Amino acid sequence: MYKYSELAQQVLSTLLEKYANEGIKEIEETKVLQLQEFAKYGSPMKIVKEFGGKEAYQKAIKELEDEIYTA
């Protein structure tokens, strides 16, 4: 069983690709969800709700960043 919904996993994957390709540093800010790459997932509010709310989204991003920096 996965920790996040399929859509949430796709969002995290897109964030990771964006970070790897462009080195964006603002992945923890929800404004990154306004970028064109995320439009296919819905509005930023819809995306955040997929994670269970803003706090849960921020926790997921923190976990992603931890994985990036420990790799």
Protein Blocks (a to p, Z undefined) as FASTA:
>chain_A
ZZbdfklmmmmmmmmmmmmmnopaklmpmklmmpmklmmnopfklmmmmnopjklmmmmm
mmmmmmmmmZZ
